[in-house]
Amino acid sequence: MTDTNTTPVAFVRDAMLAEKSPPVTSSGPIGWLRSNLFPNAFSSILTIVALYFIYKIVSGAFPWFANGVWDTPSLAACREVLQGTVGGCFSVLTERWNQLLFGFTYPEEHYWRPALAFVLLSVAVVPLMFMNHMEKATKGLAIALAVLGVLVLIIGSAAQGIVVVLIAGAVFAASIMAKSDAKKVRGWMLMTTAIYPFLAFWLIWGGTILTPVFAALGFVGGYIAFTKLEKQSFAMGLIGGVIAAFVVWWVSGFISGALPGFLALEAIPSRDMGGFMLNFILGVVCVSLSIPLGIVLALGRQSDMPIIKGICVVFIEFIRGVPLITLLFVANVVLAYFLPPGTTFDLILRVIIMITMFSAAYIAEVIRGGLAALPKGQYEAGDSLGLDYAQNMRLIILPQALKISIPGIVNVAVGLFKDTALVSVISMFDLVGMIRGPILASAEWNGVYWELFGFAALLFFVVCYGISQYSQWLERQLATGHR
């Protein structure tokens, strides 16, 4: 007998359904507009009002740019060309670009020196900034330098173009090495970055090459002595190398002075430096020096030793309570009264010291906030592992505190770079000082304001925006947020 009552069997699909494209209103450009610009009625109204204001600004500024004049020798000639039409007199930029970038007393035949120093800065720092992507960074930098070298060959000096192309080849070789032995290349990059300041000072200020060579050898010797002989950490090796480099730099100044003909560059007084080059030098040097000094001040303020803590607290609170312009006047005028009679102390070095102290005080407070944000268990974890104070700070506390402090440090660095324009009040002709002084005081360009100050704003914006974007990228790489 056959059982005709069969139990129904559930259907099991043996193939996936074909994927359907998302609705047009939720993907692509339309989806982006709906989710970002027109998500609701109120946001839509704000978007329309903002677009209206953008249209009015662009429509009003476009004729000024489109009708701009670039090839007249003076403002009067520019107005004759315009004949009452709306247009900018951008000829001041093509006529005075060298003064805006290098100042009006820096010798024209030596413009290649700060330009080469800037290229070497890229070679030394850019791969180090993108250490986790070192191979890609070095290849991209090599391509950029090769294009720059070809442009210099076409429109400028053949010798300088060949030098840039050779540097690009060296960077490309470093990218190949980075793929094979990244650890050694990291050490090479760090050594190059540490030696770079001495070569840059030699290029910009001049003198004999023996001084930076001796300083570089002193850095290498100090680094080896601390890491190999004294069995210290990598950080202590860098500190020892820098100290040895400065000592050797000071001593070699007397030795190299007896051999001025050995690959010597013409010495250029710091008073002759100006333009955006001066702003860039002050910004890079002061930020680089103020970050380690700020770390030391932040650790000193949290120290259990009352004398060290008191000194750091007094220093930080005094510097933060005094305007930067006051410190610049002190560097320019008052500091000379505390020096022995007949002692000359270069003005730019005095300004670097004051700006570095000012910035370090603010960075110290930012880092102290990062240290205070860490839970107490992080400190106790180092103690439970048997680490001493230096090891605990270097391996556990500071890496976390510095990651937390990245936005604040970048904020101080951007503000410091913009504050370098204040040196114009002590008769240092930086970019703003050049505009307010020699250029606007000349009969040819008296009355040009928007073009000059717009160009200055563009240069500062490019640098500050680049710093901000790099900090955001670094935050994402270090995963500073909570996962």
Order of alpha helices (4+ residues) and beta strands (2+ residues): alpha-alpha-alpha-alpha-alpha-alpha-alpha-alpha-beta-alpha-alpha-beta-alpha-alpha-alpha-alpha-alpha-alpha-alpha-alpha-alpha
